[in-house]
Amino acid sequence: MQAVEVAKQIEVKIQLLEKGRGMLLPLALERANKLAEYDKTLAIIILKLRNGQEMTFEGQPVKELPVTLTEKVAKGICWQEKLASETADTEYVLAVKKLQTVESELQGYQSIFRHLSEM
């Protein structure tokens, strides 16, 4: 590898980090919103079930559940919100991991550049 090639790769990695840094806040906000939506929906469904409101889930009537099953059934009813929450969380965590990988690559190129500069 030549020093010019390594310097170009360093610049590419720096630009990737700058771009990725800008993506973290929107992903973090989406993550927080989806988690809050899930918690809110779960609470509403639990309250409705506790108050005896009849609901249907996958075509099955749900009414007067034992207390021990209320939360489990409520979680099943709001599975879509849970999926959205988990997806947003995964996207955020994946973005952070990608940035860490780019940072490691940058450090590797910086080490190579230092080594080439010393020669």
N, C-alpha and C positions, 0 to 999 in steps of 0.2 A: 504494500500500500504506500502511496505517496502522500506527503503532508497535505497537498492541495485537496486530494480526495477525502481525506479524513476531516479536514476543515469544513468541506462542503457537508459531510454527514453530521458534523457537530451542529452546523447551522440548521439543517433539516430537523434535527431532534429538538433544538431550542424552539423552532417554530411549532412543532407538534405539541410541545409542553405549553406554549402560550395559548394555542388553540384549545387544548384540553382543559386548561385552567378556566377558560371562559365557559366551558360546558358544565362544570361542576355545580354551580349555583342553581341553574334551572333544573338539573337532575335532582339535586337535594330538595328543592322546593316541591317538585313533583312527588318525590318519595314521601315527604312529610304530609302532603295533601292526600295522597292515596291511603296512607296509614290512618289519618284522621277520618277519612270517609268510611273506611272499614270499621273503625271503632264506633263511629256514630251509628252506622247502619246496624251493627251488631247490638248496640244498646237499645235501639228502637225496637228491633225484633224481639229481644228478650223481654222488654216492657210489654209489648203487645201480647206475647205468649203468657206472661205472668198475669196479665189482666184478663185472660180468658178469651182474647180475640181469636176467632177461628181463622186459620190461614191454610193455604194449600202449598205443598212443595212437591214438585215433580208429579203433579196430579193426585197427590195423596192429601187428604184432609189432616190438619194438625190442630188439635185442641186439647186443653186440659192435660198437659204433659206432667209427668213427675218432675219435681224440682231438679233431680239429678240429671235429667235428660234435656232440660230447657236450653242450656248453653250449647250443648252438642248439636241439637237440632237447629238452633239459631245460627250457629256457624255454618252449617250445611246450607241453610237458606240464603245466606249472604256470601256464598262461595265466589261469586264473580268479583265482589269488592276485595275479597282476600287475594284472589288471583292478581288483580290489578295492583294491590299493595305489594305483593311479593315480586311482581315483575318490575315495578318501579325501584324497589330495593335492590334487586339484582342488577338492574341497569346502572344504578349509582355505584355499587360496589365494583362492578366490572370496569366502569370508567376510571375509578381510582386505581385499580390494578393495572390498567393499560398505561396510565400516566406513570406509575411506578416502574413499569417495564421500560418505557421510553427514557425515564430518568437513568435507569441502569445502563441502557445502551449508550446514552450520552456520556456517562462516566467512563464507560469502556473506550469510547472514541477519544475522550480527553486524555486517558492514560496512553493510548497509542500515539496520539499527537505529541505528548510530552516525550515519549520514548523516541519518536522520529526526530523531534527537535534537538534532542541531546546528541544525536549521531552526527 
